[in-house]
């Protein structure tokens, strides 16, 4: 009898005790836990314990830093985030942070467009640029994204931007320049058997690049059949940026393939700003990190030069975003030199570069999501 | 606020000293009320007044927006309730300034209410009962409030913001209603969640605050809605404005005017701009209509229809509340009652499907029935009750941590 009464009493404060227990455990874990400096999940450095200074307290920067520190170092942070996205998924949510969870476990990033005025400036800059370089052959490969090509995988009625329409407008605008448009949308739509995009990442697959290489080569006057490529799998556990951006977890992992010429090809890849030289397009160390796609051309660099022993003395300038990184190896056998420039990081003078390197052809290679958001092409000269 | 505490404390003493001399006490009371209102007006309505004057006379006085002292609307009303009740001899004067200071600045309800009248809590300041059981109950109430705020109000708030930002052409009739519904839930769970947290914290330390919300969305008339919504505020206005004006024991004409005054002030209390005034008047007129015109017909309707009547009018009321301007309110109302932009489309399906479960949870949580079920289920099992609260608490942490989830979006693509 007495025992029963006693348990009754403990139970009466069960909620309060449990909650204080949880708070206690969290505080304790926060005290003994090791400070983390980088979040793989979020791909950013985390705030570490800020130093207290009089000036910092007065201008409020210490308080902000301290708050961020508390947030970033919250015990079991990733597990809490995992819990929340699981609950959201149970509630039937199929969108987080602009990423949709589509059929077949595809994550599809929404299409957003920059303001009309910015787009007009970009087109104006492109027009002037193409005029300056009239004597060179210029091409534009604008790669559609999964949200466009895999639209049927989107949740029903999902409110997405109309990328296809924006690309139509762009194609029409490009006819006013001397840049030749390479449109691969139909080709991609017809090739439903190939996995064109990574499920968990915003990039296209190397298979998709291989597919797009044929019409691109045809436009550029090179013969795609001349080089036989061999497909090699280099990873089967790629979980990319879209998984991180959305916080959606599926059990899917992607495979990464590379294509190398069967007869081999000796290349010298120079990262100009970093003053680094290697003999390969691939940095396999990146396969050990979260962002495995960075294995292609070591991620993004302002300027990369690729020299090959190609017979013909043709020189190509590629102005691009990261979608080009897995396409360059297909182009390499046909050019003695390829200069790869990412306008977002490049601050040199393009015309001087074109003169000095005796460039014959210029290729713009962007994915539509980046192109319609990017503002760096506005300043191209 | 310190000024407020000292000032009202002294005047409380003053009024009680002069309680024999009615005239002198009255003078002190008027002085106290005027000063309190002046402080409130100065901080809260200064900019609004200047704007209005500029608008009417086409002048261009400029003003610097004053920082609003935290909780000023709430604690001014609290101190006023105290001096008025001392004057009316409803309460005995508080001679201990520390205790008075505790009453005014009590942190749990300082920011978002409830407005605790001195009558309700005066005695507890002197004789406070503090027990483990109360601590437990307070803790549970706090967690339920936290859950309402973090899990429901914040989610509904996000839905509201998304839908409210949709371009006009994409807003179908149903989406416009969904948008207002999201706000309807957001403001209820936000406000009642804060109230619950305040009451829970108060309870943990041995204070009983009066109830502030009583499932307002299951009301069957607007009159009933205001008996269940923000009870502490409506009580305050009833006690200190409506009844002194004569209440309902006056001629019909006078009664109508009384109601309009009360509701204009209620609107103005919520914020210093015209849409709040309009929102208050909207309710004033509805209450008058219910009292004198449609009330008798309303009673004859089946109860589910009465429920729909009330919630629809309340939702329309919120449109005035959340729109910063009358034009904004007009645009939203137009979207709700026009059909030429389509009633239904693919996006409508998407947003409904995406939020269906959450909306159902909100609907359930805003009715008493859920609490009744909960009480029945946990009557014999304390463990189950604790489990429910622990789950809510853990989910709240997850939701709060997720808000700081900030993936570096410009992955160097």
Interface residues (C-beta under 8 A of the other chain):
Chain A: X11 X12 X13 X14 X15 X16 X18 X19 X22 X26 X41 X42 X43 X44 X71 X72 X74 X77 X80 X81 X83 X84 X85 X87 X91 X92 X93 X94 X95 X97 X155 X156 X157 X158 X159 X202 X241 X244 X245 X247 X291 X299 X300 X321 X322 X367 X370
Chain B: X132 X133 X135 X136 X139 X140 X143 X170 X345 X346 X347 X348 X349 X350 X351 X353 X354 X355 X356 X357 X358 X382 X383 X385 X386 X389 X390 X393 X394 X395 X397 X398 X399 X401 X402 X404 X405 X406 X407 X408 X409 X411 X412 X413
